[in-house]
Amino acid sequence: MTIVWTACAFLSGALMFSYWLGLLARHNLNHVGDGNPGALNLWRAAGYRTGLAGIILDFLKGYLVLVWILGFSLENTRIQGHALIPVALAPIVGHAFSPFLKGRGGKAIAVTFGVWSALTKFEASLALAIILAVSMAVTKLATRGKSISSSADGLQVVLGTLLLGVYLYIGGYVGAIMWVWLGNVMLIAYKHRKELAFYLTKKQPKPGGE
Ligand SMILES: O=P(O)(O)OC[C@H](O)CO
């Protein structure tokens, strides 16, 4: 049954709501900002109302499918032990490599929040949101309010997801949850590889996503 649940979770994650909302508003997100088919570029292209709808739908496709499969509590879920790992990672993989976009997909930030909200009853998502907010506030202070590069944005997201692991570990999370976190970090780092590469090559990533 794990394969069936993983497939359902993957399919839900693969639904590219922000990209499709962009098309409905006559914008191809591949040509907006950094080309990521996510809610930030939808917001830029189609305004805050459509952008918010994209954030909510991209969040819910990770949250609702896992609540449906796992229930509201991991203690009483039908998915036991390490079977949780592929099921929980599937919505993130689905968004990151969506077959609806020929495997290209997005950076998987919004769906990551949805997944952690389902796994930890919002606790880890709140922690990640606070980590990212503090990191952005510190950066704003350090740069005296100047807007920062997409590389710096990407680095913050990757470091924030890494720090989430420290929070989870200190919070007593063990076993499958920590493997889900590790898989999540690797996926987020891979999807931000061009931004991270800047710190090695000093070449800014070109607009156009992948
Ligand atoms: O990570 P995504 O693809 O959900 O997109 C969310 C934001 O647009 C990323 O900045």
The ligand as an ORCA input file, in Angstrom:
! r2SCAN-3c Opt
* xyz 0 1
  O       9.127     26.959     -4.276
  P       7.908     27.110     -5.107
  O       8.086     26.538     -6.464
  O       6.696     26.673     -4.380
  O       7.736     28.657     -5.302
  C       7.593     29.450     -4.158
  C       8.256     30.749     -4.361
  O       7.861     31.298     -5.556
  C       9.772     30.616     -4.320
  O      10.369     31.821     -4.210
*
